[in-house]
Amino acid sequence: MNLLIDLGNSRLKWACAKGENVQQAEPLPHSGITSSILEKLWRDLQPQKMAISCVGKVELLNVITAVARELWGDIPIYFAKSESTAFGVKNSYLQPEKLGVDRWLALCAVWQKTHSPVCIVDCGTAITVDVLNEKGEHQGGLICAGLSLMKNALATNTADLPLANSVHNIGLATETQAAIFNGTLFAACGLIEKTMQKLPENTQLVLTGGDAKIIATQLERPFILESNLVLQGLVLELNSSFFRK
């Protein structure tokens, strides 16, 4: 069994993997990443290897690796990095290592499943969009604030707009919190719809991330929901000859 770690901007997602079988655990908010909590969660595990994708704070990564060393000594730990090419995917970034490793792993995971043109939208703290053509060549991407960041920006930078975390009926609103809920949701959907209009008709839309389900309800085109693309990408890394101790 191998331990997979996806340390994102706001949550820690982790899973145990046996071959291609990934058993994902309940994600932890950053506030839950403490030595005592991780030790309690992981003390009965006996992983052979560990793979980490990190776009979160280095301080939290240090807590994770320290707990791993405490529990399992010199367990091989692989820190995933974006590459120029891997698993049939070609990175378009002028500096390949600058592409977020979570985006890179998602691209690799989806390409291994589809081998066809795709648009991957990660609906997390930030919304990221990445496109692959029919040859597995990364065409580039887009980044904007996710739903929570948009709401926080309004609450922080205006005098009269509250932080709106409640759910409301879809449509034009007659009170402020509902207007914020729908405005941010429609903004995210508009980004996706506009992007898809620019792509070839055979491009498949793949949604992932914590807000994918709610955004998906308002899209007017077919889509596939994937819950753990980064973890699937880590499985590829661990099962490949590229594994480095």
Secondary structure, DSSP 8 states (H G I E B T S, - for coil): -EEEEEE-SSEEEEEEEETTEEEE---EEGGG--HHHHHHHHTT---SEEEEEE-S-HHHHHHHHHHHHHHHTT--EEE----SEETTEE---SSGGGS-HHHHHHHHHHHHHH-S-EEEEEESSEEEEEEE-TTSBEEEEEEEE-HHHHHHHHHHH-SS-----S---SSS-SSHHHHHHHHHHHHHHHHHHHHHHTS-TT-EEEEESTTHHHHHTT-SS--EE-S-HHHHHHHHHHHSTT---
